[in-house]
């Protein structure tokens, strides 16, 4: 009996390790569903919200309006007292509980009321209030009101220092999402000197809306557009196609697993291969490891790293064979000896020529 419990404990421990190993490989990308999954339900409806979370959304963005009798409902247009069949904010909070968060649009004007309502609801659902006020004003309100909600001010400018300041302020305040949007494809926050900062904080994600091409530099709300922005450092995508985005993230997870397996199985010793080809292999391996360490890597980055690693393996050249490809110069004792001898010969030749000229 004692042996049985020992074996059982070991099996449980191994299962825990296996689960942890898998979790460590999961993508750090965040899926935001714009108005919910509207494949079979109306935008902002309870059905669309539930379907979006079931499809894999981490957040759902909805539009909020206040009725004439003081009820908050999910509607794009101004609400009236007649709201039969319309989803209330309380219903949306209940649907999101334990599944993800809600981003509230058109809500900033009601921020104090909403903060009180959400704080009293006890739903424990992450909520962001989206606003076009500055990050400074939004954070000041949050601090002074002791808000139970996060703030999501939108940066729409094209000034490098302002874009970086926007990120720094919200990141330092640990807001879960920081939004940037523009119809300019070459906006400063799509460039490396800005978006490289997006990877500095594992708990904060740079968000861009892709349900409208006018908001994401005219990029399309599909695999091509998502992959481009993820490659640029964005790790939260707001989409009108939550099922497609969830499939893209799942594919990233699969490629991450494949790359991890390739790194584990492709251990190659230096002995027996030319230094140039082995250096290329080490470089490809280092690149693959760096991509794997980035849990927000794009699909193309993961696939490219795996392809480069496989190519470097195929192109390993046995020692003594002619390697026509360029490699990294490696200093060895033999090369040092050759350089010393060659240098000595050159010095001797110079001395000989100098003496001969002096005689003449």
CORURPE-V604340 format. One record per residue. N is the residue number from 1. RES is the residue in one letter. SS is DSSP state (@ for helix, = for strand, . for the rest). PHI is phi in whole degrees, -180 to 180 (999 if undefined). NEAR is the number of other C-alpha atoms within 12 Angstrom. Layout:
BEGIN
N:RES:SS:PHI:NEAR + N:RES:SS:PHI:NEAR
END
This chain:
BEGIN
1:X:.:999:7 + 2:X:@:-63:8 + 3:X:@:-65:9 + 4:X:@:-60:10 + 5:X:@:-67:11 + 6:X:@:-65:12 + 7:X:@:-63:13 + 8:X:@:-62:14 + 9:X:@:-64:14 + 10:X:@:-63:14 + 11:X:@:-62:14 + 12:X:@:-63:14 + 13:X:@:-64:14 + 14:X:@:-64:14 + 15:X:@:-63:14 + 16:X:@:-62:14 + 17:X:@:-63:14 + 18:X:@:-64:14 + 19:X:@:-65:14 + 20:X:@:-63:13 + 21:X:@:-64:15 + 22:X:@:-70:19 + 23:X:@:-62:16 + 24:X:@:-65:19 + 25:X:.:-93:29 + 26:X:.:-69:27 + 27:X:.:-67:34 + 28:X:.:-96:34 + 29:X:.:-81:45 + 30:X:=:-116:39 + 31:X:=:-104:47 + 32:X:=:-116:46 + 33:X:=:-95:47 + 34:X:=:-79:40 + 35:X:.:68:41 + 36:X:.:89:46 + 37:X:.:-82:39 + 38:X:.:-95:26 + 39:X:.:-59:22 + 40:X:.:-127:15 + 41:X:.:-144:17 + 42:X:.:-75:25 + 43:X:.:-57:30 + 44:X:.:69:39 + 45:X:.:-85:35 + 46:X:@:-62:34 + 47:X:@:-62:26 + 48:X:@:-68:34 + 49:X:@:-66:48 + 50:X:@:-63:39 + 51:X:@:-65:32 + 52:X:@:-65:47 + 53:X:@:-66:34 + 54:X:@:-64:24 + 55:X:@:-77:30 + 56:X:.:123:30 + 57:X:.:-70:41 + 58:X:.:-93:41 + 59:X:=:-137:46 + 60:X:=:-127:51 + 61:X:=:-96:49 + 62:X:=:-133:43 + 63:X:=:-97:36 + 64:X:=:-115:38 + 65:X:=:-134:34 + 66:X:=:-107:32 + 67:X:.:-76:23 + 68:X:.:-67:14 + 69:X:.:-98:13 + 70:X:.:91:19 + 71:X:.:-91:27 + 72:X:=:-92:36 + 73:X:=:-127:39 + 74:X:=:-95:43 + 75:X:.:-149:32 + 76:X:.:-79:24 + 77:X:.:-93:15 + 78:X:.:-59:18 + 79:X:.:-91:24 + 80:X:.:-112:19 + 81:X:.:-72:16 + 82:X:.:-86:15 + 83:X:.:-127:21 + 84:X:.:-61:13 + 85:X:.:83:15 + 86:X:.:-91:30 + 87:X:.:-72:33 + 88:X:=:-87:29 + 89:X:@:-63:39 + 90:X:@:-61:27 + 91:X:@:-65:27 + 92:X:@:-65:43 + 93:X:@:-63:39 + 94:X:@:-65:25 + 95:X:@:-69:31 + 96:X:@:-85:35 + 97:X:.:-58:24 + 98:X:.:78:18 + 99:X:.:-117:26 + 100:X:.:176:33 + 101:X:=:-117:38 + 102:X:=:-121:52 + 103:X:=:-105:44 + 104:X:=:-103:42 + 105:X:=:-98:35 + 106:X:.:61:27 + 107:X:.:-106:35 + 108:X:@:-63:31 + 109:X:@:-67:20 + 110:X:@:-107:24 + 111:X:@:-58:34 + 112:X:@:-69:21 + 113:X:@:-65:22 + 114:X:@:-66:35 + 115:X:@:-61:29 + 116:X:@:-66:17 + 117:X:@:-65:24 + 118:X:@:-69:32 + 119:X:@:-65:24 + 120:X:@:-85:17 + 121:X:@:-70:19 + 122:X:.:70:16 + 123:X:.:-77:25 + 124:X:.:54:22 + 125:X:.:-106:31 + 126:X:.:-62:34 + 127:X:=:-132:39 + 128:X:=:-115:40 + 129:X:=:-98:44 + 130:X:=:-84:36 + 131:X:=:-148:31 + 132:X:.:-103:24 + 133:X:.:-70:21 + 134:X:.:-71:27 + 135:X:@:-60:35 + 136:X:@:-62:25 + 137:X:@:-66:21 + 138:X:@:-64:32 + 139:X:@:-69:29 + 140:X:@:-64:20 + 141:X:@:-62:25 + 142:X:@:-60:28 + 143:X:@:-69:16 + 144:X:@:-71:12 + 145:X:@:-92:19 + 146:X:.:59:16 + 147:X:.:-61:28 + 148:X:.:-89:30 + 149:X:.:-121:38 + 150:X:=:-91:41 + 151:X:=:-114:43 + 152:X:=:-133:45 + 153:X:=:-71:40 + 154:X:=:-102:34 + 155:X:=:-98:37 + 156:X:.:-123:31 + 157:X:.:-82:26 + 158:X:.:-144:24 + 159:X:.:-118:21 + 160:X:@:-55:22 + 161:X:@:-63:17 + 162:X:@:-69:22 + 163:X:@:-64:35 + 164:X:@:-67:32 + 165:X:@:-63:22 + 166:X:@:-60:38 + 167:X:@:-64:41 + 168:X:@:-60:28 + 169:X:@:-65:28 + 170:X:@:-75:37 + 171:X:@:-67:30 + 172:X:@:-64:21 + 173:X:.:-85:25 + 174:X:.:58:22 + 175:X:.:-75:36 + 176:X:.:-67:34 + 177:X:=:-130:48 + 178:X:=:-129:48 + 179:X:=:-100:45 + 180:X:=:-129:48 + 181:X:.:-153:38 + 182:X:=:-169:30 + 183:X:.:-93:25 + 184:X:.:-89:21 + 185:X:.:-58:22 + 186:X:.:-103:22 + 187:X:.:-55:27 + 188:X:@:-60:28 + 189:X:@:-83:42 + 190:X:@:-98:37 + 191:X:.:-104:26 + 192:X:@:-60:20 + 193:X:@:-67:18 + 194:X:@:-103:30 + 195:X:@:-74:31 + 196:X:@:-65:23 + 197:X:@:-74:28 + 198:X:@:-67:39 + 199:X:@:-95:30 + 200:X:.:-73:21 + 201:X:.:-123:27 + 202:X:.:-71:24 + 203:X:.:-98:24 + 204:X:.:-120:33 + 205:X:=:-121:38 + 206:X:=:-79:50 + 207:X:=:-109:44 + 208:X:=:-136:47 + 209:X:=:-84:41 + 210:X:.:-119:41 + 211:X:.:-69:30 + 212:X:.:-131:24 + 213:X:@:-62:24 + 214:X:@:-70:19 + 215:X:@:-104:29 + 216:X:=:-133:34 + 217:X:.:68:31 + 218:X:.:63:26 + 219:X:.:-87:29 + 220:X:.:-87:27 + 221:X:.:-84:33 + 222:X:.:-153:28 + 223:X:@:-55:29 + 224:X:@:-62:20 + 225:X:@:-68:33 + 226:X:@:-61:46 + 227:X:@:-65:33 + 228:X:@:-62:30 + 229:X:@:-74:44 + 230:X:@:-65:42 + 231:X:@:-63:32 + 232:X:.:-90:33 + 233:X:.:112:38 + 234:X:.:-70:46 + 235:X:.:-125:44 + 236:X:=:-131:44 + 237:X:=:-118:52 + 238:X:=:-98:50 + 239:X:=:-125:42 + 240:X:.:-95:33 + 241:X:.:-131:36 + 242:X:@:-64:41 + 243:X:@:-66:29 + 244:X:@:-66:29 + 245:X:@:-66:39 + 246:X:@:-62:34 + 247:X:@:-67:22 + 248:X:@:-63:32 + 249:X:@:-65:40 + 250:X:@:-64:26 + 251:X:@:-67:25 + 252:X:@:-60:35 + 253:X:@:-62:30 + 254:X:@:-65:22 + 255:X:@:-67:32 + 256:X:@:-65:40 + 257:X:@:-62:27 + 258:X:@:-65:27 + 259:X:@:-67:36 + 260:X:@:-62:30 + 261:X:@:-64:21 + 262:X:@:-64:27 + 263:X:@:-66:30 + 264:X:@:-73:16 + 265:X:@:-94:14 + 266:X:.:-101:23 + 267:X:.:-73:16 + 268:X:.:-127:22 + 269:X:.:-81:17 + 270:X:.:-68:19 + 271:X:.:-61:14 + 272:X:.:98:15 + 273:X:=:-129:25 + 274:X:.:-65:28 + 275:X:@:-62:29 + 276:X:@:-65:29 + 277:X:@:-69:36 + 278:X:@:-70:35 + 279:X:@:-64:28 + 280:X:@:-64:32 + 281:X:@:-63:36 + 282:X:@:-62:29 + 283:X:@:-65:22 + 284:X:@:-66:31 + 285:X:@:-67:33 + 286:X:@:-64:20 + 287:X:@:-63:26 + 288:X:@:-63:35 + 289:X:@:-66:27 + 290:X:@:-64:22 + 291:X:@:-65:33 + 292:X:@:-66:37 + 293:X:@:-70:23 + 294:X:.:-89:31 + 295:X:.:-74:36 + 296:X:.:-112:42 + 297:X:.:-65:41 + 298:X:.:-80:39 + 299:X:@:-61:39 + 300:X:@:-66:29 + 301:X:@:-65:32 + 302:X:@:-66:38 + 303:X:@:-67:29 + 304:X:@:-65:24 + 305:X:@:-62:33 + 306:X:@:-68:34 + 307:X:@:-64:24 + 308:X:@:-64:29 + 309:X:@:-66:38 + 310:X:@:-65:26 + 311:X:@:-64:21 + 312:X:@:-63:30 + 313:X:@:-67:29 + 314:X:@:-64:19 + 315:X:.:-96:26 + 316:X:.:-64:33 + 317:X:.:-106:27 + 318:X:=:-58:20 + 319:X:.:-59:16 + 320:X:.:94:14 + 321:X:.:-81:16 + 322:X:.:-80:16 + 323:X:.:-106:19 + 324:X:.:-86:12 + 325:X:.:-90:18 + 326:X:.:-72:17 + 327:X:.:-131:21 + 328:X:.:-77:16 + 329:X:.:-70:14 + 330:X:.:-115:17 + 331:X:.:-85:13 + 332:X:.:-126:11 + 333:X:@:-56:10 + 334:X:@:-63:11 + 335:X:@:-67:13 + 336:X:@:-63:13 + 337:X:@:-62:13 + 338:X:@:-62:14 + 339:X:@:-65:15 + 340:X:@:-66:14 + 341:X:@:-63:14 + 342:X:@:-63:14 + 343:X:@:-65:14 + 344:X:@:-64:14 + 345:X:@:-64:14 + 346:X:@:-63:14 + 347:X:@:-65:14 + 348:X:@:-63:14 + 349:X:@:-64:14 + 350:X:@:-63:14 + 351:X:@:-64:14 + 352:X:@:-62:14 + 353:X:@:-65:14 + 354:X:@:-62:13 + 355:X:@:-66:12 + 356:X:@:-67:11 + 357:X:@:-67:10 + 358:X:@:-66:9 + 359:X:@:-67:8 + 360:X:.:-81:7
END
